[in-house]
Amino acid sequence: MVVRGTDWLSLDTGFGPDGEVPRVLARLLGPDLTVEETGQALGDLGLRHQNTIYEATVPAALCIAAVLARRAERYPGAAGGVCVLLLEWLADVAHDFDAACPPELQKDFDDVFVDGYTPVMAAVRALRPALHQAVAPFLDAPGLGVADTALSAALAFAEHPGLAGHRDGLAGRARRLLLTSDTRWRRRQALDALTAWGHDTTGLTRPGDDNRSPYVTGSPRPGGGWDPGDPPF
C-alpha cells in the first residue's frame, strides 16, 4: 500500500511538502477516469517542474506504475488516452534521470545542488525494473501512439544493468520507430539508446536528428519495492 504507507508530508515536491499528493493520486483510480481528469491530476501532482524530480516523485512513480498495470490487467488490449498520459508521465520522469542527467547537472549546477539532488535521482533510478514491468505490456498496444510512448519510457529504464537482457528487443523496436516516426523528440531517444548500446544507426538517421529540441512542428510532445500484483492504495 504505497500511498497509505508513505509519510507524504516529510517528502518534498515542487511546492514543498504537500499532503494533497495522495488525494491527487487517488483520483487516478476512478473507474470512469477520463483523459481530461487524468491530465489534470498528473498536472496537480507538482512532481515534475522544468525537468526536475523531487523526493515525492519516488513513491508517486510507483503508484502511477501500479495504476497503469491495473488498467493493463482490467482492459487488456484496450489502451487509450488515459494510458498514454500515464505512460507519458513515466517516460518524462525516466528521461529526467537518464544517463545524460548526472553530467548535465555537474556542468550546469554547483556542487551543493548536485549533492542534494543526487540521492533523489538515485532513488528514482533504482525503481527502473519495477517501472519497466508496468510499461512493458503496452509496447505492442495499437493506436494513439501508445506503443511509441511506452518505448520512450522503456528505452530509458533499460539503462539499468538489471534490464540489459531487454535491450536487443527494444533496439528492434527503436529501429522500427526510426523508419516510421517523424517526431524528432522520439527519434532522438531511439538514436541515443541505439548508440549507447553499440548498434549501428547507418541509414536510420535524417537531417535534423541531431537537434535536441523536445518539440517538432505539428507534433505534440508527450506531456523496486512494488509488485504489480499488489494494490497501490
C-alpha positions as CSV (number, residue, x, y, z in Angstrom):
1,M,0.0,0.0,0.0
2,V,2.4,2.7,-1.3
3,V,0.1,5.7,-0.7
4,R,-1.1,4.8,2.8
5,G,2.3,3.7,3.9
6,T,4.1,6.9,2.8
7,D,4.7,9.9,5.0
8,W,4.0,12.4,2.2
9,L,4.4,15.5,4.5
10,S,8.0,14.5,5.0
11,L,8.7,14.5,1.3
12,D,9.5,17.5,-0.9
13,T,7.6,18.4,-4.1
14,G,7.7,21.3,-6.5
15,F,5.6,23.2,-4.0
16,G,7.3,22.0,-0.8
17,P,5.8,19.1,1.3
18,D,2.3,18.6,0.1
19,G,-0.4,16.5,1.8
20,E,-2.6,16.7,-1.3
21,V,-0.4,14.3,-3.3
22,P,-2.1,11.1,-2.0
23,R,-5.5,12.6,-2.7
24,V,-4.5,13.5,-6.2
25,L,-3.1,10.0,-6.8
26,A,-6.4,8.6,-5.6
27,R,-8.2,10.5,-8.3
28,L,-6.4,8.3,-10.9
29,L,-8.3,5.2,-9.6
30,G,-11.7,6.4,-10.8
31,P,-13.4,3.6,-12.8
32,D,-14.6,6.0,-15.3
33,L,-11.5,8.1,-15.4
34,T,-11.3,10.4,-18.5
35,V,-8.4,11.8,-20.4
36,E,-9.1,15.3,-19.1
37,E,-9.3,14.1,-15.5
38,T,-6.0,12.2,-15.9
39,G,-4.2,15.1,-17.3
40,Q,-5.5,17.4,-14.6
41,A,-4.5,15.0,-11.8
42,L,-1.0,14.5,-13.2
43,G,-0.5,18.2,-13.5
44,D,-1.7,18.8,-10.0
45,L,0.9,16.4,-8.5
46,G,3.7,19.0,-8.7
47,L,6.3,16.4,-9.0
48,R,7.9,17.4,-12.3
49,H,8.9,21.0,-12.9
50,Q,11.4,22.1,-15.6
51,N,12.7,18.5,-15.8
52,T,13.3,18.3,-12.0
53,I,12.2,15.4,-9.8
54,Y,11.6,15.5,-6.1
55,E,11.5,13.2,-3.1
56,A,7.8,12.5,-3.5
57,T,8.4,11.5,-7.1
58,V,9.8,8.2,-5.9
59,P,6.6,6.7,-4.3
60,A,4.4,8.6,-6.8
61,A,6.1,6.9,-9.7
62,L,5.4,3.5,-8.1
63,C,1.7,4.5,-7.7
64,I,1.3,5.6,-11.3
65,A,3.0,2.5,-12.5
66,A,0.6,0.4,-10.4
67,V,-2.4,2.3,-11.8
68,L,-1.1,1.6,-15.3
69,A,-0.6,-2.1,-14.5
70,R,-4.1,-2.3,-13.1
71,R,-5.5,-0.8,-16.3
72,A,-3.5,-3.3,-18.4
73,E,-5.0,-6.1,-16.4
74,R,-8.6,-4.9,-16.4
75,Y,-8.6,-3.6,-20.0
76,P,-6.2,-5.9,-22.0
77,G,-5.6,-4.6,-25.5
78,A,-7.8,-1.6,-24.9
79,A,-5.1,1.1,-24.1
80,G,-6.4,4.6,-24.8
81,G,-5.8,8.2,-24.0
82,V,-5.6,7.6,-20.2
83,C,-2.9,5.1,-20.6
84,V,-1.0,7.4,-23.0
85,L,-0.9,10.1,-20.4
86,L,0.2,7.8,-17.6
87,L,2.9,6.4,-19.9
88,E,4.0,9.9,-20.9
89,W,4.4,10.8,-17.2
90,L,6.6,7.8,-16.6
91,A,8.5,8.4,-19.8
92,D,9.2,12.0,-18.8
93,V,10.4,11.0,-15.4
94,A,12.6,8.3,-16.9
95,H,14.3,10.9,-19.1
96,D,14.6,13.3,-16.2
97,F,17.1,11.0,-14.6
98,D,18.6,9.1,-17.6
99,A,22.3,8.6,-18.2
100,A,22.7,12.1,-19.6
101,C,21.4,13.7,-16.4
102,P,24.4,13.4,-14.0
103,P,27.0,15.1,-16.3
104,E,24.4,17.8,-17.2
105,L,23.9,18.5,-13.6
106,Q,27.6,18.7,-12.9
107,K,28.0,21.1,-15.9
108,D,25.1,23.4,-15.1
109,F,24.9,23.5,-11.2
110,D,27.1,23.9,-8.3
111,D,28.2,21.0,-6.0
112,V,25.8,21.9,-3.3
113,F,22.8,21.5,-5.6
114,V,24.2,18.3,-7.2
115,D,25.0,16.7,-3.8
116,G,21.4,17.4,-2.6
117,Y,19.8,16.2,-5.8
118,T,21.8,13.0,-6.3
119,P,20.1,10.9,-3.6
120,V,16.6,11.6,-5.1
121,M,17.9,10.8,-8.6
122,A,19.5,7.6,-7.3
123,A,16.3,6.5,-5.6
124,V,14.2,7.0,-8.7
125,R,16.8,5.3,-10.9
126,A,16.6,2.3,-8.6
127,L,12.9,1.9,-9.5
128,R,13.6,1.3,-13.2
129,P,13.0,-2.5,-13.1
130,A,9.6,-2.1,-11.4
131,L,8.6,0.7,-13.7
132,H,9.6,-1.2,-16.8
133,Q,7.4,-4.1,-15.7
134,A,4.4,-1.8,-15.7
135,V,5.3,-0.2,-19.1
136,A,6.2,-3.4,-21.0
137,P,2.6,-4.6,-21.6
138,F,2.0,-1.5,-23.7
139,L,4.9,-1.9,-26.1
140,D,2.7,-3.6,-28.7
141,A,-0.5,-1.7,-28.0
142,P,-2.2,-0.4,-31.2
143,G,-3.2,3.1,-31.9
144,L,-3.0,6.5,-30.3
145,G,0.8,6.5,-30.0
146,V,0.6,4.1,-27.1
147,A,3.5,1.8,-28.2
148,D,5.8,4.7,-29.0
149,T,5.2,6.3,-25.7
150,A,5.8,3.0,-23.9
151,L,9.0,2.6,-25.9
152,S,10.2,6.1,-24.9
153,A,10.0,5.0,-21.2
154,A,11.4,1.5,-21.7
155,L,14.5,2.8,-23.5
156,A,15.4,4.9,-20.5
157,F,14.6,2.3,-18.0
158,A,16.7,-0.2,-19.9
159,E,19.8,1.7,-18.9
160,H,19.5,-0.2,-15.6
161,P,22.0,-3.1,-15.6
162,G,19.3,-5.5,-14.5
163,L,17.3,-4.8,-17.7
164,A,20.2,-5.3,-20.1
165,G,18.6,-8.5,-21.3
166,H,15.7,-6.4,-22.7
167,R,17.9,-4.2,-24.8
168,D,18.1,-6.2,-28.0
169,G,14.3,-6.4,-28.2
170,L,14.0,-2.7,-27.5
171,A,16.6,-2.0,-30.1
172,G,14.5,-3.7,-32.8
173,R,11.5,-1.5,-31.8
174,A,13.7,1.6,-31.8
175,R,14.8,0.8,-35.4
176,R,11.2,0.4,-36.5
177,L,10.3,3.7,-34.9
178,L,13.2,5.4,-36.8
179,L,11.8,4.1,-40.0
180,T,8.3,5.4,-39.4
181,S,8.3,8.3,-36.9
182,D,8.6,11.9,-37.8
183,T,8.7,13.1,-34.2
184,R,12.2,14.5,-33.6
185,W,12.0,14.0,-29.8
186,R,11.1,10.3,-30.2
187,R,13.7,9.8,-32.9
188,R,16.4,11.3,-30.7
189,Q,15.6,9.0,-27.8
190,A,15.8,6.0,-30.1
191,L,19.1,7.0,-31.6
192,D,20.6,7.8,-28.2
193,A,19.7,4.3,-27.0
194,L,21.0,2.5,-30.1
195,T,24.2,4.4,-30.0
196,A,24.7,3.8,-26.2
197,W,24.1,0.1,-26.8
198,G,26.6,-0.2,-29.6
199,H,24.2,-0.5,-32.5
200,D,25.0,0.8,-36.0
201,T,22.5,3.5,-36.9
202,T,23.7,3.9,-40.5
203,G,20.7,4.5,-42.8
204,L,18.4,5.3,-39.9
205,T,19.1,9.0,-39.4
206,R,17.5,12.0,-41.0
207,P,18.6,15.7,-41.3
208,G,17.7,17.4,-38.1
209,D,18.0,14.3,-35.9
210,D,20.9,16.0,-34.0
211,N,18.5,18.8,-32.9
212,R,17.7,18.1,-29.3
213,S,14.7,20.5,-29.0
214,P,11.9,18.5,-27.4
215,Y,9.3,19.8,-29.9
216,V,8.8,19.4,-33.6
217,T,6.3,21.5,-35.5
218,G,2.9,19.8,-35.8
219,S,3.8,17.0,-33.3
220,P,2.7,17.4,-29.7
221,R,5.2,16.4,-27.0
222,P,4.0,13.7,-24.7
223,G,3.4,15.6,-21.9
224,G,11.9,-1.8,-6.8
225,G,9.6,-2.1,-3.9
226,W,6.4,-2.6,-5.8
227,D,4.8,-5.7,-7.2
228,P,2.3,-5.2,-10.0
229,G,0.2,-7.9,-8.3
230,D,-0.2,-5.7,-5.2
231,P,-2.8,-2.8,-4.9
232,P,-1.1,0.6,-4.9
233,F,-3.5,2.0,-2.3
